[in-house]
Amino acid sequence: MTMMMVRPMLVVVLVCVMAGLDKGIRAAGVAGNGDKQLNHHPQDHHDNHADAGDSKVAAHGLRGKENKMRRHPPPHIVYFLVDDLGYANTGVTNDEPLTPHIDELARNGTMLRRFYTYKYCSPTRSSLLSGRLPIHVNQENRPPPVPGGGIDQNMTTLAEVLQRAGYATHQVGKWHCGMSSPDRLPVHRGFNSSFGYLSGAEHHYSQIRQGYVDLWRDTQPAYGENGTYGTFMYAREAERIIHAHDPTTPLFLYLAFQNVHSPLEVPDRFLDKYPDVDYRPRKHCLAMVSAVDEAINNVTLALRRAGLFDDTLIIFSSDNGGPHDHANNYPFRGAKTADFEGGVRAVAFVSGGVVPKNMVGTNVHGLMHVCDWYSTLARLAGEDPTDHRAARSNLPPIDGFDMWPMLTGANSTSPRVDVPLSGGIPVAASALISGQYKLVRGKQPYGFYPGVHMPNSTDDGSNSSVVCDPGCVFDLQADETEHVDLARERPQLLRQLLARAAAYDATYYQTPGDNRGDPAAKAAAKGPYHGYWGPWQPPGPLPPPSPSPPLPPPAPAQGVFFATATSGLCLRAVDNSSTAEVQAGACDGLAKWTMDGDHGGALSNPAAAMAEMSYLVPHRLSECQIGDPMMMWKLKKGDEGGVVFREQNGTLAVTACEGMCVGVVSPWGGGAVPVDVAMVDCTSPLALLWEEKQHVA
């Protein structure tokens, strides 16, 4: 296993994307001097088809030369982004979810059947607002105390482009595009106003994360505004913005819900809608989707009352596939954090009064990535999407294509052929779509095939990782559920796809940041912000984190972990070799653990072959995802995030992930051992408990 801790600081100039598969894939390469391109950049691609239908904005699009775009009254734009929504978690994609209002919008709009995102949160949002594929802006999630990340300050955001076109721009709900300095806040990235939380998750009712409130309004903490269920708090803010809006000014409202991201919290009246669903995680997920459905209806009604709906383009999508433990991505393989279709193909549609009548009730099957909205909406607003500021800083240009001709039926095909879903970093889990083929690389979690109604008490997709070494190949045209790996029978195709992926890897750029928590962040939350998270570093280039204060050593302790749900199994290393895996199994010499004072009480297994790789941590610490496997890895002195003993009740809390603890993935009833260990909700009966033992077998 490999931790995502690489932080390349090299600025790489992008030369990509639009290449094809003409009866097979031509091997791709990048010349050493950078002269050989993968293909023409989308900013040089123009589709001059006349838009179809009688939509009020159907005439929008490029006409003639690049800088001579016709300007019409641009539409209002409302983007509903639902967090961790599974592909099968709406009524239009499955019979179980009760989402009548979302379904109505979808039926009166156009479904986007091949809409792709990153496999988890922050990279998708960074991609949407920067117009870049995640490999050219951000592939990392960062919790509140960690500096940097998100969207590079020298990249122009979609909100800035729309402001330039005269839009009033508003951000509501989840941000997760950088928060360590004031210039990373939404109001300094092109939004006229913002109200929401800056990080990736929080408690839905209290808005608390890691002991402090994460709720921000414009340039300061939203003091006293927390304490309401987030979905409805953010919907009410959107309604307020709509009612106060001047209809003669185009509106861009970006409403990013926290639902259905964990923790699984929802008012009881939504749980009551699903009396026949017994499995708690699935029931809570379905109820949280129904809550979003009601909130979207409230915002849509506000648009109608304000007389804006007929002139509005509504965009609906998830930010990634649903998590394996409570959401469902049927019929697609996999879940959030995997590069299989279930992790990256999102449910999405467009609706509203500006959708041409000829497109109402239709499906678009052309390839589209979330970054394509940047160019599409910019040209719809009459603006050139080219990011000149980024070019002056030698940053990657935008990757997005103008998809408006495809969305209006003027063009039945997509201008996009390649989607590097992830890659470019020394973590062997990535994927590339090129034409009809898809290459998946490395160890992928959650390679399972979900059922129509999942997860359930017997199967939630755990323990289903797949190793694609050097790669798995799928024909998405014939096999969109990724059942048949073509790598062995078509070795030349595999080699060509690997070469193409390597060419994209060479263009990788990550917005600078740091994986280490900065103690100054918590000091600011506790001090000047009076219990609220907020920016703690000055604007400008990323400064180094503040030095960590010395940590007093904890009282000596050595023990093993027992879980009431596992009838006495112990947390242990798999063996004493260089492996990083842990499990719940025999209470033997591999089940001894100590608390390390150099790392604030992080747990270390002295039986590990290499002492520096003996610390218990989540596989993907920055994601804070329930179900993420636990492993042993190395920590730097002063690092936070190691698992520590929670004294008040004996559970083992993951310090960087509020409300998450170490636990087993399923109850053990005396069956096969060992049992896999992963992050679980601290209130779950699967959470492990610390018990000191003087002797072990």
Beta strands, then each sheet from edge to edge (+ up, - down):
strand 1: 76-82
strand 2: 110-112
strand 3: 115-116
strand 4: 168-174
strand 5: 193-197
strand 6: 208-209
strand 7: 212-213
strand 8: 216-217
strand 9: 220-221
strand 10: 251-256
strand 11: 312-318
strand 12: 348-351
strand 13: 362-364
strand 14: 368-369
strand 15: 418-422
strand 16: 429-434
strand 17: 437-444
strand 18: 466-475
strand 19: 558-562
strand 20: 570-573
strand 21: 582-585
strand 22: 593-596
strand 23: 602-604
strand 24: 615-618
strand 25: 630-633
strand 26: 643-645
strand 27: 652-654
strand 28: 660-664
strand 29: 675-681
strand 30: 689-692
sheet 1: 9+ 8- 5+ 4+ 10+ 1+ 11+ 12- 2+ 13+
sheet 2: 3+ 14+
sheet 3: 6+ 7-
sheet 4: 15+ 16- 17+ 18-
sheet 5: 23+ 22- 19+ 30-
sheet 6: 20+ 21- 29+ 28-
sheet 7: 24+ 25-
sheet 8: 26+ 27-
end
